[in-house]
Amino acid sequence: MHIHFIIHEYFEAPGAYETWARMQGYTISYSKVYEGSPLLDAIKDIDILIVMGGPQSPNTTIEQCPYFDAKGEQALILKAIAAGKIVLGVCLGAQLIGEALGAHYEHSPEREIGKFPITLTPAGLVHPLFEHFDKVLEVGHWHNDMPGLTPDAKIIAYSEGCPRQIVAYNERVFGFQCHMELTKEVVALLIEHDDLSETAKYRFVEEPEVLLAHDYDVLNQKIYLFLDKLVNTY
């Protein structure tokens, strides 16, 4: 298996997704666009495309962020989907998947930063890749927006602050608005690059010291097993 990551900022690190790939002994490559590395020209040599998050939105232009090519990423996502590859999007990456499929992203009802519960929908409860998820599971969050829905998309999980936390676009394409890849190290990087000075204004934004005190191991283990199951269907 070969996994290719698109990483928009060094502080939006792959975390547990990368750890899982290394534990499995899979080969890994990167488009670290913040460093100017290019997107893939061809996808024939990859099996999994994982598009990470970032402070950008799908509407961010090249004029606003010269190293972020939203249209180019969407074209690559479509190419990977058409070729039957596994495609995962995290936060911004989930929104880009929706955009690539013609479903426009939207602002989430609430800003969420912290560790808060998501709840599986009826579709999520019977989905074989999520059978090991508890009906209610605490996961990481760091977002203001959410992915759009295609006519065939199924919402797998939602939270009180966001109705689209996990979206299944097809059997190999999933958008995670939530952050199941978070580790203490990744959280520390995110804290350094976000303004958390007005946390009291938001229902679902935690203080930095609370964010750093959380144990992220359980949610990492859940995403590892999801990925194991997903690869077995490939």
N, C-alpha and C positions, 0 to 999 in steps of 0.2 A: 504494500500500500504506500502511496505517496500523497502527502498532504501539503497543500499550498495555502499559506496564510496571506491575506491582504491586511496590512497593519497601517492604520492612518496616523497614529501618534505613538511614540515609545511608551507613554504612560497608559495607553489602552492595550496592555499586553495580553497575549493569548492565555497566560496563566494555566489553568487546569487542562485546557484543550491541548496545549503544547506538551504538558507533563504526560498526559495520556498517550500522545503520539510517540513520545520517547520511551515510555514504559513498554509499548507494544513493539518497539524496534522498527517503526515505520520511518521512511525517509521524509524529510521536511524541506520545503523551500519557502521563500518569503518575497513578497513585494512590499518593502518598507517604504511606502510612498513619501513619508515625511523626510526620508533621506534622498529622495529623488530616484529610487529604483523603479523600473518600469513595471507595468502590468504584463501579464503573460500574453504572448502572441498566439500561442496554441495551447490547447488543454489536453492533448492526446496522452501526455505522460503523467497526468495527475489523476488521482482517484477521488480525492475530496478537496473541495474549495471551501475555506472558512474565511468569511469576511468579518473583520472585527469592528468595534465601535470607534467613536471619535466625537469631538465637539462639533463637527460639521453636521449639516443636514443634507438630504438629497437635493435640496434646492441651492446649496452652496455652489457658487460659480468658480471657474478657474481664476477669474479676476479677483475674487474674494480670498481664494486659497489656491495659489498656483500649483501646488502638488496634489490637489484632490480633483480627480476627473470623474465626477459622478456618472456621466454618460458612458465613459469608457468602462467603468466598473460594471454598470448595468449590462452593457453589451457582452462583457466577459461572463457575467452570471448567466445570461440567456444562453450563451454558447455552451456553458457547462451543463445547464439543465437539459438542453436539447440533446447533448451527448450522453445523457443518463448518468452523469456524475452525481455524487453526494454533494449537496451545497447547503452550508449552514451559515446563517447570518446572526451576528450578535449586536443588539442595539441598533446603531446606524446600519450595520450590515443587514439586519433583518428588514429595515426600512428600504434599503437598496434592492433587496430581493423583491419586495412588493412592488416597488417602482418599476423594476425590470419587467415584471409580469403585468404591468398596466394598472396597478392598484396604488393610489397615492397615499403617502404617509399622512398622518394627522398629529396634532398636538394631543398629548395625553391629558386626561382630566386633572391629574395631579403630578407634581414633580415628586419623584421618588429617589432618594439616596439613602441606602442603608440595607438592613436585613429585615425583610417583612414577608409575611406569608403570601403564597399564591394558592389558588384552589383549582383543582382539575375540573373541567367541564364534563358533561356526560360523554362527549367524544373522547376526551382525555382518559377517562376512567376505563374505557374499553380498548384503547389503543395499545397494541402489544409492545411498543417501544417504551411506553410509560407505565407499564404494569407495576414496576418496582417503586414508582413515586407514591408517596402518601397522598391521600386526597387533599390534604392541606400540608404544604411544605414551605419552610422558610428558606428563601433564596436571596441573592444579592440584587440590588437595584442601583442604577445610576443614570437617570434619564428624565427627559421632558416630553418626548414624542413617542409614537408607536407606529408599527407597520400597517400598511393598507391591506385590505382583504380582497382576494380574487373571488369570483363566484364559487370556485371549488375549494377554497381554503377552509380549514377547520380550526377553530380556536381550541387549543388543548388546555390552556390554563389562563386564569385572569387573577387580578388582585383587586383589593378595594379601591386602589388609586388608579388602576389601568386595566381596561377590559381586554387587552390583547397582550398577554405576557409570553405565551408560546403559541406559534401558529404553524400548522402543517400545511404546506402548499401542495405537496404530493408526498408519495411514500419515501422520497429521498431528499426532499427540500424542506428545511425547517428554519423558521425565524424565532430567535430567542430575544425578546425585548429585555428580559431579565438577564442577570449576569451570574451564571452558575460557575463561571471560571475564576471568580474572585479568590484571591489568597490575601493574606495579610500584606505581603510584599506589593501586590498589585494595588491594593487599597491605599497603601502609603503613597504610591506614585500618584494615584488619582486625587488624593487629598491635596498634594502639593500643587496641583494644576486646576483646582476648582475653588470658587469663592463660597465658603461655607460660613460666612460671617452672620447670616440672617436665618439660621436654621429654625428659629422660633416661629417664623412666618409660615412655615409649611408643616402639614400634618405628618408627612412621610419623609422627612429629612433629619438624619441623626447627626449628632455632634461628632467631630473627628475622633475623640477619645473613645466613644461608643463604637464607632466603625472599626477601630483598630483592636477593640477587645473581643470582637466576635470570633467564633470558631467557624471556619468555612469548610472544614473537612467533610462534613456530611453531605453538603450540596455538591462538592467536588466528586464524591463517591457516586452520587446519583447520576451525574453527567458522564462519568466514566462508563457506567453500566449501560446507559443510553447509547453511547458511542459504540460499545462492544456489540450491542444488539443491531444497531444500524449497519455496521460493517458486515455483519453476518447475513444481511439481506442483499448485499451488493453483488 
